[in-house]
């Protein structure tokens, strides 16, 4: 009777793995995608800060945009959306706040994850700094 019990359970581990593996892979890929989104958010946030610092010392819009693109060198510069307010350098005065907004769309790689959260995920950072 004991020998017979062992033979009936042959292949049990394979069936358990077949049931658990898809869930495990979905969780693993979800963590990877969230890591990519988190990395992009930190990069965009740092880039907005670099642009804000350049704006506070009186940088022109092209200089601010270059500082942002240099800080976000790991991202596609054509996909970055940069908004600087006030837009003209002549409208910026000492003590006044300058707003730098940076937006970047993160394209999800895993198709199943894009069914759960919107694709692309738009990462946005805004910083307001006073001019010196």
Secondary structure, 3 states (H helix, E strand, C coil): CHHHHHHHCCCHHHHHHHHHHHHHHHHHHHHHHHHHHHHHHHHHHHHHHHHHHHHHCCCCHHHHHHHHHHHCCCCCCCCCEEEEECCCHHHCCCCCEEEEEEEEEECCCCHHHHHHCCCCEEEEEEEEEECC
